[in-house]
Amino acid sequence: MHRSLNVRLKPKTWPNNTPPQSLLNLQGEQDIDIFAFMLMIGYCTVPSHAARHSINASWAWMRYFGALSPDSEFRLGDDFSELDPHQKTILSDDFGMGMSMHLMSRALGLQMFCDGKYFIDRLSHRVRCNITASKAKSGPRKSPDFVGVDGAGKWHVIECKGTQSGPDYGNRQLSGGVLQKNAIRFASSICGESLVTGFEIARTDLATNSRFVIRDPEPEVPPLEIEDDEVDQTLETMARGKIARCLTLAGAPNMSRFVAAPFGDNPENRADTILYAGSRDRSERFRAAGIEDLKRLDMKDGYFGREATFELPFRIETPKGTFARARVKTEVASDVVEYWEAQAESDGLPDDVLDEAQENLARGKIESDSDGSSGELRDGRLYRSQINFLA
């Protein structure tokens, strides 16, 4: 299953009107592997913290396979063009994040990325900054969608937008995203791209085509600045957030919360700042519930995870046939499970600094492949997910 998508850059928004070659390579028609795109939606839309409440944790993104028209271009079919505004917003947001990270993770060579809110919440009290202005969950001062680091040690900030309302509304979204991506700025020696992306999703009832737009707007003074001597703490935060997300996807949401925020509900808490009995009690509950999570996971070939087969709400046609069921599997490396199980079972406080082996495990290249009736996404050796359509 493949669809074509037009990708456009706005070169005048970059210094000297010159985007990096890695992004220029995206300009024009791109062939989108729908299996890889859907797997990325499932992977990136689960947050690092409080992930138990994510609707995507139960593979809700699988319903989007039925959203596309049979055209060779990327379009929504008739049924999904008639959704109510609330459902349209959910689809647009998921598609905006999924397409952005599907394209950007490869173009920028990202080794790790996590959601911007968790990144700010955990890191702000561990580096030299005043973060009070960026706590908003909505509006122009909210955190950006994602922060990532590439193999060269450059840090990237990505704000994602998605809409079904046409180019005019898409342009307004991109302008609004400028402030959100400016919530974080890295020192020039470690700074990569700071982007706003917009996915304008075409419908069968409109004459316009889908397009994906990339901009690098002029920065403003951000509430969180990362200096080059704070990279170790920044990498630790990124790796911890990524591991927490993968544990949720594999079926261990309570252990994920323990990893993301080992000293209570709030990721910013440190071992030396747990002042309230309530925080200590919640930390202990997450620890105990996390151990029970791990007991429910299946182990095979060095991975722990879960698998489910279910009836699709619609029949899916691909060049390989027509399918009525799907089997989905998500797994995380056994090294992760064993390390965090030991942390949870320890009598003392958990480590506030991630083990070096765990941080190295979190560094991985996202790869995917498909054959028309199945697809797989792999994030290094840390995580893998699969879709298999069944008759």
C-alpha positions in Angstrom: 0.0 0.0 0.0 1.6 3.2 -1.2 0.4 6.7 -1.9 2.1 9.8 -3.4 2.4 13.0 -1.5 3.7 16.4 -2.5 6.4 17.8 -0.1 7.2 21.5 -0.2 9.8 23.4 1.7 9.7 27.2 2.3 13.4 28.0 1.6 13.1 31.7 2.5 12.4 30.8 6.1 15.9 29.3 6.5 19.1 31.4 7.1 20.5 32.5 3.7 17.4 30.9 2.1 19.2 27.5 2.2 17.6 24.5 3.8 19.9 21.5 4.6 20.4 19.0 1.8 18.8 16.3 3.9 15.5 18.2 3.8 15.9 19.4 0.2 15.9 15.7 -0.8 12.3 15.6 0.4 11.2 18.3 -2.1 8.7 17.1 -4.6 6.6 13.9 -4.9 7.3 11.3 -2.2 6.2 7.7 -2.2 4.6 7.0 1.2 4.5 3.4 2.5 1.1 3.3 4.3 2.1 0.5 6.6 5.2 2.5 7.7 3.1 5.6 8.1 0.4 3.9 10.3 3.1 2.2 12.4 4.7 5.5 13.0 1.3 7.0 14.1 1.0 4.2 16.7 4.6 4.7 17.8 4.9 8.5 18.1 1.5 9.5 19.4 1.9 7.6 22.7 3.3 10.1 25.2 6.3 9.4 27.5 4.4 10.2 30.7 0.9 9.2 31.9 0.8 7.0 28.7 -1.7 4.6 30.3 -4.5 7.0 29.2 -3.4 7.3 25.6 -6.1 6.1 23.1 -3.4 4.9 20.8 -2.1 2.4 23.4 -4.9 0.0 22.2 -3.9 0.3 18.5 -6.8 2.7 17.8 -4.7 4.0 14.9 -5.5 0.8 13.0 -8.9 2.2 12.0 -7.1 4.7 9.8 -6.3 2.1 7.2 -9.9 2.5 6.1 -9.6 6.2 5.9 -7.7 6.4 2.6 -9.3 6.5 -0.8 -8.2 4.0 -3.5 -6.5 6.8 -5.5 -2.8 6.7 -6.1 -2.5 10.1 -4.4 -2.9 10.5 -0.6 -6.6 11.3 0.0 -9.2 10.6 2.6 -12.1 8.5 1.3 -15.8 9.5 1.3 -16.7 8.0 4.7 -13.9 9.8 6.5 -14.6 13.1 4.7 -17.9 13.2 6.5 -16.7 12.9 10.1 -17.9 15.3 12.7 -15.5 18.2 13.6 -14.2 16.5 16.7 -13.2 13.3 14.9 -11.7 15.2 12.1 -9.5 17.0 14.5 -8.3 13.8 16.1 -7.5 12.3 12.7 -5.8 15.5 11.5 -3.6 15.7 14.6 -2.6 12.0 14.4 -1.9 12.3 10.7 0.1 15.5 11.2 2.4 13.9 13.8 2.6 10.6 12.1 3.6 12.0 8.7 6.0 14.5 10.2 7.9 11.9 12.2 7.7 9.4 9.3 9.6 11.8 7.1 11.7 13.8 9.6 13.1 10.8 11.5 14.7 9.6 8.3 15.6 12.9 6.7 17.3 14.2 9.9 18.7 10.8 11.0 17.1 10.9 14.4 18.5 8.4 16.9 16.0 9.4 19.6 13.0 11.6 20.0 10.4 12.2 22.7 7.4 14.4 23.2 8.2 18.1 24.0 6.1 18.3 27.2 7.9 15.5 28.9 11.2 16.8 27.8 10.5 20.2 29.3 8.9 18.9 32.5 11.7 16.5 33.4 14.7 18.6 32.2 13.7 22.1 33.3 14.6 21.5 37.0 17.8 19.8 36.1 19.4 22.5 34.0 20.0 26.2 34.4 16.7 27.8 33.3 13.4 29.4 34.3 10.6 27.3 32.8 7.5 28.8 34.3 6.3 30.3 31.0 6.2 27.0 29.0 3.9 24.9 31.2 0.8 25.6 29.1 -0.9 22.5 27.6 -2.5 24.5 24.9 -2.2 27.9 23.2 0.9 29.6 21.7 3.2 29.0 24.7 2.7 25.2 24.9 5.6 22.9 24.4 6.5 21.7 20.9 5.4 18.2 19.8 8.8 16.6 19.6 12.5 17.0 20.4 15.0 14.7 18.8 18.8 14.1 18.6 20.7 12.8 15.5 23.8 10.7 15.2 26.0 13.8 15.1 24.7 15.1 18.4 22.6 17.8 16.9 19.3 18.6 18.6 16.1 19.2 16.6 12.7 20.7 17.6 9.7 19.8 15.6 6.1 21.2 15.9 3.5 19.2 13.8 0.3 20.5 12.3 -2.4 18.7 10.4 -5.7 19.8 8.8 -8.4 18.8 6.4 -9.5 22.4 5.9 -7.3 23.4 2.9 -4.2 25.5 2.3 -5.4 28.8 3.8 -6.1 27.2 7.2 -2.9 25.2 6.9 -0.9 28.4 6.5 -2.5 29.8 9.6 -1.6 26.7 11.5 2.0 26.9 10.5 2.1 30.5 11.7 0.7 29.5 15.1 3.3 26.7 15.4 6.2 29.2 15.3 5.7 30.1 18.9 5.3 26.5 20.0 8.5 25.3 18.5 10.3 28.3 20.0 9.7 27.0 23.5 13.1 25.3 23.4 16.4 26.4 22.0 19.8 24.7 22.0 23.2 26.3 22.0 24.6 26.9 18.5 27.2 24.2 18.8 24.6 21.5 19.3 21.6 23.1 17.5 20.1 21.3 14.6 16.8 22.2 12.9 13.9 23.9 14.5 10.9 23.2 12.3 7.2 23.6 11.9 5.6 21.1 9.6 2.1 21.1 8.2 0.2 18.2 6.6 -2.7 19.5 4.5 -4.8 16.3 4.0 -7.0 16.3 0.8 -10.4 14.8 0.7 -12.2 13.2 -2.3 -14.8 16.0 -2.3 -12.2 18.8 -2.7 -10.1 19.6 -5.8 -6.9 20.3 -3.9 -4.2 17.7 -3.4 -2.6 16.7 -0.1 0.7 18.4 0.6 3.3 18.4 3.4 5.0 21.7 4.1 8.2 22.3 6.1 9.2 25.7 7.5 12.1 27.0 9.7 10.6 30.2 11.1 12.7 33.0 12.8 13.3 32.1 16.5 12.2 34.2 19.4 13.6 34.2 23.0 12.5 30.8 24.4 11.7 29.8 28.0 14.1 26.8 27.9 17.6 27.1 26.6 20.0 24.1 26.6 23.7 24.9 26.9 26.4 22.6 25.4 27.6 21.6 28.9 24.1 20.2 29.7 24.0 17.6 27.0 24.5 14.6 29.4 21.3 15.4 31.3 19.5 16.2 28.0 20.4 12.8 26.5 19.3 11.1 29.7 15.9 12.8 29.6 15.5 11.9 25.9 16.4 8.2 26.4 14.2 7.9 29.5 11.2 9.3 27.7 11.8 7.0 24.7 12.1 3.9 26.9 8.9 4.9 28.8 7.0 5.2 25.5 8.2 1.8 24.3 7.2 0.1 27.6 3.6 1.5 27.2 3.4 0.3 23.6 4.6 -3.2 24.7 1.9 -3.4 27.3 3.5 -2.1 30.5 1.9 1.3 31.2 2.5 1.4 35.0 6.2 0.5 34.5 6.3 3.2 31.9 5.1 5.8 34.5 7.7 4.5 37.0 10.5 5.0 34.3 9.3 8.4 33.2 8.7 9.8 36.7 10.4 7.5 39.3 9.7 9.8 42.2 5.9 10.4 41.9 3.5 11.8 39.4 5.7 14.6 38.2 8.7 14.0 36.0 10.4 17.0 37.5 10.6 15.4 40.9 14.1 14.3 42.1 15.2 12.0 44.9 16.1 15.0 47.0 12.8 16.8 46.4 10.2 14.2 47.5 8.7 16.2 50.3 5.2 14.9 50.4 4.0 11.5 51.6 1.5 11.4 48.7 4.3 11.5 46.1 6.2 8.8 47.9 3.0 6.6 48.0 2.2 7.1 44.4 5.8 6.2 43.4 5.5 3.0 45.4 2.2 2.2 43.7 3.7 2.7 40.3 6.6 0.6 41.3 4.4 -2.3 42.5 1.9 -2.0 39.5 4.8 -1.9 37.1 6.1 -5.3 38.4 2.7 -6.8 37.8 2.7 -5.2 34.2 5.8 -7.1 33.3 4.4 -10.4 34.5 1.6 -10.1 31.9 4.0 -9.7 29.0 5.0 -12.6 26.7 8.7 -13.3 26.1 10.0 -14.5 22.8 13.3 -14.2 20.9 14.8 -11.7 23.4 11.7 -9.4 23.4 8.8 -8.9 25.8 5.5 -7.6 24.5 1.9 -8.3 23.6 -0.1 -9.5 20.6 -3.7 -9.3 19.6 -5.8 -10.4 16.6 -9.1 -8.7 16.0 -11.8 -8.2 13.4 -11.4 -5.0 11.4 -14.5 -2.7 11.3 -14.1 -2.7 7.5 -12.5 -4.9 4.8 -9.2 -3.7 3.5 -8.1 -4.2 0.0 -4.5 -4.3 -1.0 -2.6 -5.6 -4.1 -2.2 -8.8 -2.2 -5.9 -9.4 -1.5 -8.9 -8.5 0.7 -8.5 -8.8 4.5 -11.0 -8.8 7.3 -8.7 -9.3 10.4 -5.4 -7.9 11.7 -2.8 -9.2 14.0 -0.7 -6.5 15.8 2.4 -7.1 17.9 4.4 -4.6 19.9 7.6 -5.6 21.8 10.5 -4.1 23.8 13.9 -5.6 24.3 14.3 -7.9 27.3 17.3 -5.8 28.5 14.9 -3.0 29.2 12.4 -5.2 31.1 15.1 -6.9 33.2 16.8 -3.6 34.1 13.6 -1.9 35.2 12.2 -4.9 37.0 15.4 -4.9 39.1 15.0 -1.1 39.8 11.4 -1.6 40.8 12.2 -4.5 43.1 15.1 -2.7 44.8 14.6 -1.7 48.5 16.2 1.7 47.9 15.3 4.7 45.8 15.4 4.1 42.0 18.3 5.7 40.1 17.7 9.3 39.0 20.4 8.9 36.2 19.8 6.3 33.6 22.2 3.4 33.3 24.7 3.9 30.4 23.7 0.6 28.8 20.0 1.7 28.8 20.9 5.0 27.2 22.9 3.3 24.5 20.0 0.9 23.9 17.7 3.9 23.3 19.9 5.1 20.5 18.6 3.5 17.3 17.7 4.1 13.8 14.0 3.8 12.9 13.5 1.4 10.0 10.4 -0.1 8.4 9.4 -2.4 5.6 6.2 -3.9 4.2 5.1 -6.4 1.6 1.5 -5.4 0.8 -0.2 -7.4 3.6 2.1 -6.8 6.5 4.5 -4.3 7.9 7.1 -3.9 10.6 8.7 -0.9 12.3 12.0 -1.3 14.2 13.7 1.3 16.4 17.2 -0.1 16.7 17.2 -3.1 19.0 15.0 -1.3 21.6 11.6 -1.8 20.0 9.6 -3.4 17.2 6.0 -3.5 16.1 4.2 -5.5 13.4 0.9 -5.5 11.5 -0.2 -8.6 9.6 -3.5 -8.6 7.7 -5.4 -11.8 7.7 -8.2 -13.1 5.5 
